[in-house]
């Protein structure tokens, strides 16, 4: 599981870095992040059962749904406030994953 979490952590770090460096509206930042960082290649199996996976689902659930799974459609339709919240959730998840990886390496 550690290798999957490490892969997810790296993808999230790339996403956060891209969001921090981006300019434009929150929707433009999310769209650019999604297109340029391969955010869509992060899978639920990259996270262990529990709070990390739940947080990942909360993010992806706001960016797509069963009817229209294409994230870019949902990002474009988001309000500024909702897009900012998704960006904040991505940053928080990245921090939580890094913390979990640190805990795993300290206990090994």
VMD Tcl script that builds the backbone (N, CA, C; Angstrom):
set m [mol new atoms 324]
animate dup $m
set s [atomselect $m all]
$s set {name element resname resid chain x y z} {
  {N N UNK 1 A 0.822 -1.191 0.000}
  {CA C UNK 1 A 0.000 0.000 0.000}
  {C C UNK 1 A 0.865 1.254 0.000}
  {N N UNK 2 A 2.032 1.181 0.620}
  {CA C UNK 2 A 2.908 2.349 0.715}
  {C C UNK 2 A 3.303 2.872 -0.658}
  {N N UNK 3 A 3.549 1.971 -1.616}
  {CA C UNK 3 A 3.934 2.413 -2.964}
  {C C UNK 3 A 2.781 3.134 -3.655}
  {N N UNK 4 A 1.550 2.680 -3.435}
  {CA C UNK 4 A 0.392 3.358 -4.022}
  {C C UNK 4 A 0.201 4.729 -3.386}
  {N N UNK 5 A 0.344 4.797 -2.073}
  {CA C UNK 5 A 0.197 6.066 -1.378}
  {C C UNK 5 A 1.295 7.029 -1.811}
  {N N UNK 6 A 2.492 6.508 -2.013}
  {CA C UNK 6 A 3.593 7.346 -2.498}
  {C C UNK 6 A 3.310 7.893 -3.884}
  {N N UNK 7 A 2.750 7.086 -4.753}
  {CA C UNK 7 A 2.395 7.533 -6.099}
  {C C UNK 7 A 1.312 8.608 -6.031}
  {N N UNK 8 A 0.299 8.364 -5.215}
  {CA C UNK 8 A -0.754 9.360 -5.038}
  {C C UNK 8 A -0.214 10.656 -4.458}
  {N N UNK 9 A 0.705 10.537 -3.500}
  {CA C UNK 9 A 1.312 11.726 -2.886}
  {C C UNK 9 A 2.070 12.544 -3.920}
  {N N UNK 10 A 2.818 11.879 -4.769}
  {CA C UNK 10 A 3.579 12.594 -5.802}
  {C C UNK 10 A 2.651 13.310 -6.779}
  {N N UNK 11 A 1.591 12.644 -7.206}
  {CA C UNK 11 A 0.635 13.272 -8.115}
  {C C UNK 11 A -0.046 14.470 -7.446}
  {N N UNK 12 A -0.379 14.338 -6.177}
  {CA C UNK 12 A -0.996 15.448 -5.458}
  {C C UNK 12 A -0.024 16.612 -5.294}
  {N N UNK 13 A 1.252 16.317 -5.031}
  {CA C UNK 13 A 2.255 17.392 -4.922}
  {C C UNK 13 A 2.357 18.163 -6.231}
  {N N UNK 14 A 2.337 17.434 -7.343}
  {CA C UNK 14 A 2.372 18.090 -8.648}
  {C C UNK 14 A 1.151 18.979 -8.845}
  {N N UNK 15 A 0.001 18.481 -8.442}
  {CA C UNK 15 A -1.231 19.250 -8.590}
  {C C UNK 15 A -1.184 20.523 -7.746}
  {N N UNK 16 A -0.749 20.407 -6.500}
  {CA C UNK 16 A -0.680 21.565 -5.611}
  {C C UNK 16 A 0.325 22.583 -6.140}
  {N N UNK 17 A 1.462 22.109 -6.586}
  {CA C UNK 17 A 2.480 23.010 -7.150}
  {C C UNK 17 A 1.908 23.760 -8.345}
  {N N UNK 18 A 1.199 23.041 -9.197}
  {CA C UNK 18 A 0.599 23.655 -10.389}
  {C C UNK 18 A -0.463 24.683 -9.998}
  {N N UNK 19 A -1.275 24.351 -9.017}
  {CA C UNK 19 A -2.304 25.283 -8.550}
  {C C UNK 19 A -1.670 26.548 -7.958}
  {N N UNK 20 A -0.592 26.371 -7.221}
  {CA C UNK 20 A 0.075 27.519 -6.603}
  {C C UNK 20 A 0.713 28.431 -7.645}
  {N N UNK 21 A 1.231 27.844 -8.703}
  {CA C UNK 21 A 1.896 28.622 -9.749}
  {C C UNK 21 A 0.919 29.185 -10.775}
  {N N UNK 22 A -0.300 28.676 -10.800}
  {CA C UNK 22 A -1.271 29.052 -11.818}
  {C C UNK 22 A -1.826 30.451 -11.623}
  {N N UNK 23 A -2.364 30.959 -12.684}
  {CA C UNK 23 A -3.029 32.253 -12.603}
  {C C UNK 23 A -4.378 32.127 -13.310}
  {N N UNK 24 A -5.222 33.100 -13.074}
  {CA C UNK 24 A -6.561 33.070 -13.658}
  {C C UNK 24 A -7.594 32.781 -12.605}
  {N N UNK 25 A -8.798 32.490 -13.065}
  {CA C UNK 25 A -9.894 32.183 -12.155}
  {C C UNK 25 A -9.650 30.822 -11.495}
  {N N UNK 26 A -10.330 30.547 -10.395}
  {CA C UNK 26 A -10.187 29.225 -9.789}
  {C C UNK 26 A -10.524 28.085 -10.772}
  {N N UNK 27 A -11.533 28.296 -11.614}
  {CA C UNK 27 A -11.887 27.274 -12.593}
  {C C UNK 27 A -10.746 27.078 -13.600}
  {N N UNK 28 A -10.130 28.174 -14.031}
  {CA C UNK 28 A -9.009 28.075 -14.972}
  {C C UNK 28 A -7.835 27.348 -14.327}
  {N N UNK 29 A -7.593 27.616 -13.041}
  {CA C UNK 29 A -6.516 26.916 -12.338}
  {C C UNK 29 A -6.798 25.414 -12.262}
  {N N UNK 30 A -8.039 25.053 -11.913}
  {CA C UNK 30 A -8.400 23.630 -11.829}
  {C C UNK 30 A -8.317 22.952 -13.189}
  {N N UNK 31 A -8.803 23.626 -14.212}
  {CA C UNK 31 A -8.752 23.050 -15.562}
  {C C UNK 31 A -7.316 22.818 -15.993}
  {N N UNK 32 A -6.479 23.810 -15.784}
  {CA C UNK 32 A -5.064 23.691 -16.142}
  {C C UNK 32 A -4.394 22.587 -15.333}
  {N N UNK 33 A -4.677 22.547 -14.036}
  {CA C UNK 33 A -4.108 21.501 -13.189}
  {C C UNK 33 A -4.521 20.124 -13.675}
  {N N UNK 34 A -5.797 19.966 -13.984}
  {CA C UNK 34 A -6.301 18.671 -14.431}
  {C C UNK 34 A -5.634 18.253 -15.742}
  {N N UNK 35 A -5.507 19.186 -16.678}
  {CA C UNK 35 A -4.921 18.879 -17.983}
  {C C UNK 35 A -3.422 18.659 -17.933}
  {N N UNK 36 A -2.727 19.421 -17.107}
  {CA C UNK 36 A -1.267 19.432 -17.152}
  {C C UNK 36 A -0.570 18.515 -16.159}
  {N N UNK 37 A -1.269 18.035 -15.136}
  {CA C UNK 37 A -0.587 17.239 -14.105}
  {C C UNK 37 A -1.009 15.782 -14.077}
  {N N UNK 38 A -1.890 15.394 -14.959}
  {CA C UNK 38 A -2.398 14.018 -14.973}
  {C C UNK 38 A -3.120 13.682 -13.664}
  {N N UNK 39 A -3.820 14.674 -13.104}
  {CA C UNK 39 A -4.584 14.472 -11.876}
  {C C UNK 39 A -5.560 13.309 -12.037}
  {N N UNK 40 A -6.076 13.135 -13.234}
  {CA C UNK 40 A -7.026 12.059 -13.494}
  {C C UNK 40 A -6.444 10.663 -13.382}
  {N N UNK 41 A -5.126 10.567 -13.232}
  {CA C UNK 41 A -4.515 9.242 -13.084}
  {C C UNK 41 A -4.346 8.838 -11.623}
  {N N UNK 42 A -4.856 9.672 -10.716}
  {CA C UNK 42 A -4.871 9.290 -9.303}
  {C C UNK 42 A -6.127 8.440 -9.097}
  {N N UNK 43 A -5.953 7.288 -8.472}
  {CA C UNK 43 A -7.062 6.356 -8.298}
  {C C UNK 43 A -7.386 6.177 -6.827}
  {N N UNK 44 A -8.615 5.789 -6.551}
  {CA C UNK 44 A -9.002 5.559 -5.160}
  {C C UNK 44 A -8.132 4.487 -4.521}
  {N N UNK 45 A -7.651 3.531 -5.306}
  {CA C UNK 45 A -6.802 2.475 -4.759}
  {C C UNK 45 A -5.424 2.986 -4.339}
  {N N UNK 46 A -5.100 4.234 -4.687}
  {CA C UNK 46 A -3.844 4.834 -4.230}
  {C C UNK 46 A -3.912 5.201 -2.751}
  {N N UNK 47 A -5.113 5.183 -2.173}
  {CA C UNK 47 A -5.306 5.593 -0.791}
  {C C UNK 47 A -5.870 4.436 0.015}
  {N N UNK 48 A -5.429 4.299 1.264}
  {CA C UNK 48 A -5.988 3.238 2.105}
  {C C UNK 48 A -7.437 3.561 2.465}
  {N N UNK 49 A -8.179 2.527 2.837}
  {CA C UNK 49 A -9.552 2.728 3.313}
  {C C UNK 49 A -9.507 3.717 4.467}
  {N N UNK 50 A -10.490 4.587 4.529}
  {CA C UNK 50 A -10.550 5.530 5.635}
  {C C UNK 50 A -10.595 6.970 5.166}
  {N N UNK 51 A -10.074 7.845 5.988}
  {CA C UNK 51 A -10.232 9.282 5.767}
  {C C UNK 51 A -9.559 9.783 4.492}
  {N N UNK 52 A -8.413 9.217 4.123}
  {CA C UNK 52 A -7.743 9.682 2.902}
  {C C UNK 52 A -8.563 9.337 1.660}
  {N N UNK 53 A -9.068 8.123 1.625}
  {CA C UNK 53 A -9.893 7.728 0.485}
  {C C UNK 53 A -11.198 8.526 0.455}
  {N N UNK 54 A -11.775 8.758 1.616}
  {CA C UNK 54 A -13.002 9.554 1.698}
  {C C UNK 54 A -12.754 10.972 1.195}
  {N N UNK 55 A -11.640 11.564 1.574}
  {CA C UNK 55 A -11.299 12.918 1.112}
  {C C UNK 55 A -11.096 12.941 -0.400}
  {N N UNK 56 A -10.469 11.918 -0.935}
  {CA C UNK 56 A -10.276 11.825 -2.383}
  {C C UNK 56 A -11.631 11.737 -3.089}
  {N N UNK 57 A -12.532 10.929 -2.546}
  {CA C UNK 57 A -13.879 10.806 -3.125}
  {C C UNK 57 A -14.626 12.139 -3.076}
  {N N UNK 58 A -14.452 12.887 -2.005}
  {CA C UNK 58 A -15.118 14.188 -1.884}
  {C C UNK 58 A -14.656 15.132 -2.990}
  {N N UNK 59 A -13.381 15.086 -3.305}
  {CA C UNK 59 A -12.833 15.934 -4.371}
  {C C UNK 59 A -13.336 15.484 -5.730}
  {N N UNK 60 A -13.162 14.214 -6.029}
  {CA C UNK 60 A -13.547 13.728 -7.356}
  {C C UNK 60 A -15.056 13.772 -7.554}
  {N N UNK 61 A -15.811 13.642 -6.459}
  {CA C UNK 61 A -17.263 13.722 -6.553}
  {C C UNK 61 A -17.755 15.104 -6.966}
  {N N UNK 62 A -16.982 16.113 -6.636}
  {CA C UNK 62 A -17.347 17.471 -7.040}
  {C C UNK 62 A -16.907 17.783 -8.466}
  {N N UNK 63 A -15.973 16.991 -8.968}
  {CA C UNK 63 A -15.439 17.255 -10.297}
  {C C UNK 63 A -16.075 16.396 -11.382}
  {N N UNK 64 A -16.855 15.379 -10.992}
  {CA C UNK 64 A -17.515 14.516 -11.979}
  {C C UNK 64 A -18.692 13.812 -11.315}
  {N N UNK 65 A -19.500 13.168 -12.124}
  {CA C UNK 65 A -20.581 12.344 -11.584}
  {C C UNK 65 A -20.900 11.238 -12.581}
  {N N UNK 66 A -21.824 10.366 -12.220}
  {CA C UNK 66 A -22.148 9.215 -13.063}
  {C C UNK 66 A -22.777 9.635 -14.392}
  {N N UNK 67 A -23.513 10.738 -14.386}
  {CA C UNK 67 A -24.174 11.182 -15.605}
  {C C UNK 67 A -23.178 11.826 -16.568}
  {N N UNK 68 A -22.313 12.681 -16.032}
  {CA C UNK 68 A -21.304 13.366 -16.848}
  {C C UNK 68 A -19.949 13.206 -16.166}
  {N N UNK 69 A -19.247 12.104 -16.481}
  {CA C UNK 69 A -17.993 11.833 -15.780}
  {C C UNK 69 A -16.819 12.729 -16.198}
  {N N UNK 70 A -16.971 13.491 -17.257}
  {CA C UNK 70 A -15.863 14.318 -17.736}
  {C C UNK 70 A -15.657 15.510 -16.801}
  {N N UNK 71 A -14.535 15.540 -16.114}
  {CA C UNK 71 A -14.274 16.550 -15.088}
  {C C UNK 71 A -14.318 17.973 -15.609}
  {N N UNK 72 A -13.842 18.211 -16.789}
  {CA C UNK 72 A -13.743 19.580 -17.280}
  {C C UNK 72 A -15.112 20.243 -17.426}
  {N N UNK 73 A -16.128 19.466 -17.719}
  {CA C UNK 73 A -17.484 20.005 -17.809}
  {C C UNK 73 A -17.915 20.535 -16.445}
  {N N UNK 74 A -17.640 19.783 -15.397}
  {CA C UNK 74 A -18.026 20.183 -14.051}
  {C C UNK 74 A -17.198 21.359 -13.547}
  {N N UNK 75 A -15.929 21.372 -13.876}
  {CA C UNK 75 A -15.080 22.481 -13.442}
  {C C UNK 75 A -15.567 23.788 -14.053}
  {N N UNK 76 A -15.873 23.774 -15.331}
  {CA C UNK 76 A -16.334 24.992 -16.005}
  {C C UNK 76 A -17.644 25.507 -15.412}
  {N N UNK 77 A -18.465 24.614 -14.896}
  {CA C UNK 77 A -19.766 25.006 -14.344}
  {C C UNK 77 A -19.689 25.427 -12.877}
  {N N UNK 78 A -18.545 25.271 -12.249}
  {CA C UNK 78 A -18.400 25.603 -10.831}
  {C C UNK 78 A -18.418 27.108 -10.606}
  {N N UNK 79 A -18.942 27.484 -9.459}
  {CA C UNK 79 A -18.816 28.877 -9.017}
  {C C UNK 79 A -17.380 29.086 -8.538}
  {N N UNK 80 A -16.979 30.344 -8.417}
  {CA C UNK 80 A -15.645 30.641 -7.890}
  {C C UNK 80 A -15.462 30.030 -6.506}
  {N N UNK 81 A -16.482 30.176 -5.665}
  {CA C UNK 81 A -16.394 29.671 -4.293}
  {C C UNK 81 A -16.228 28.152 -4.269}
  {N N UNK 82 A -16.992 27.454 -5.082}
  {CA C UNK 82 A -16.885 25.989 -5.111}
  {C C UNK 82 A -15.524 25.563 -5.642}
  {N N UNK 83 A -15.031 26.231 -6.688}
  {CA C UNK 83 A -13.716 25.901 -7.242}
  {C C UNK 83 A -12.620 26.152 -6.203}
  {N N UNK 84 A -12.730 27.254 -5.461}
  {CA C UNK 84 A -11.749 27.522 -4.390}
  {C C UNK 84 A -11.785 26.416 -3.338}
  {N N UNK 85 A -12.986 25.946 -3.013}
  {CA C UNK 85 A -13.122 24.877 -2.019}
  {C C UNK 85 A -12.471 23.589 -2.519}
  {N N UNK 86 A -12.644 23.257 -3.779}
  {CA C UNK 86 A -12.007 22.059 -4.343}
  {C C UNK 86 A -10.492 22.211 -4.296}
  {N N UNK 87 A -9.991 23.386 -4.636}
  {CA C UNK 87 A -8.541 23.629 -4.567}
  {C C UNK 87 A -8.054 23.442 -3.135}
  {N N UNK 88 A -8.790 23.980 -2.180}
  {CA C UNK 88 A -8.427 23.824 -0.772}
  {C C UNK 88 A -8.438 22.348 -0.364}
  {N N UNK 89 A -9.430 21.597 -0.829}
  {CA C UNK 89 A -9.505 20.169 -0.501}
  {C C UNK 89 A -8.318 19.403 -1.088}
  {N N UNK 90 A -7.909 19.756 -2.300}
  {CA C UNK 90 A -6.755 19.100 -2.920}
  {C C UNK 90 A -5.502 19.373 -2.098}
  {N N UNK 91 A -5.321 20.613 -1.674}
  {CA C UNK 91 A -4.159 20.973 -0.856}
  {C C UNK 91 A -4.173 20.248 0.486}
  {N N UNK 92 A -5.334 20.182 1.120}
  {CA C UNK 92 A -5.464 19.486 2.408}
  {C C UNK 92 A -5.199 17.996 2.265}
  {N N UNK 93 A -5.711 17.393 1.193}
  {CA C UNK 93 A -5.463 15.975 0.974}
  {C C UNK 93 A -3.982 15.724 0.747}
  {N N UNK 94 A -3.323 16.586 -0.003}
  {CA C UNK 94 A -1.885 16.445 -0.225}
  {C C UNK 94 A -1.133 16.480 1.097}
  {N N UNK 95 A -1.482 17.416 1.969}
  {CA C UNK 95 A -0.848 17.500 3.294}
  {C C UNK 95 A -1.113 16.239 4.116}
  {N N UNK 96 A -2.349 15.763 4.097}
  {CA C UNK 96 A -2.714 14.582 4.885}
  {C C UNK 96 A -1.984 13.331 4.384}
  {N N UNK 97 A -1.842 13.214 3.081}
  {CA C UNK 97 A -1.131 12.059 2.512}
  {C C UNK 97 A 0.345 12.126 2.873}
  {N N UNK 98 A 0.940 13.305 2.790}
  {CA C UNK 98 A 2.351 13.461 3.169}
  {C C UNK 98 A 2.544 13.108 4.642}
  {N N UNK 99 A 1.622 13.536 5.480}
  {CA C UNK 99 A 1.682 13.214 6.906}
  {C C UNK 99 A 1.583 11.701 7.118}
  {N N UNK 100 A 0.648 11.057 6.420}
  {CA C UNK 100 A 0.482 9.598 6.548}
  {C C UNK 100 A 1.736 8.861 6.092}
  {N N UNK 101 A 2.353 9.322 5.030}
  {CA C UNK 101 A 3.589 8.685 4.563}
  {C C UNK 101 A 4.702 8.864 5.588}
  {N N UNK 102 A 4.787 10.037 6.193}
  {CA C UNK 102 A 5.784 10.278 7.240}
  {C C UNK 102 A 5.579 9.383 8.432}
  {N N UNK 103 A 4.338 9.189 8.812}
  {CA C UNK 103 A 4.037 8.300 9.941}
  {C C UNK 103 A 4.419 6.863 9.622}
  {N N UNK 104 A 4.150 6.444 8.376}
  {CA C UNK 104 A 4.490 5.069 7.985}
  {C C UNK 104 A 5.999 4.870 8.004}
  {N N UNK 105 A 6.748 5.859 7.510}
  {CA C UNK 105 A 8.209 5.695 7.463}
  {C C UNK 105 A 8.806 5.764 8.853}
  {N N UNK 106 A 8.201 6.509 9.775}
  {CA C UNK 106 A 8.712 6.577 11.146}
  {C C UNK 106 A 8.432 5.303 11.926}
  {N N UNK 107 A 7.361 4.599 11.572}
  {CA C UNK 107 A 7.023 3.374 12.295}
  {C C UNK 107 A 7.686 2.147 11.699}
  {N N UNK 108 A 8.312 2.297 10.536}
  {CA C UNK 108 A 8.954 1.151 9.883}
  {C C UNK 108 A 10.304 0.841 10.490}
}
mol reanalyze $m
mol bondsrecalc $m
mol representation Tube
mol addrep $m
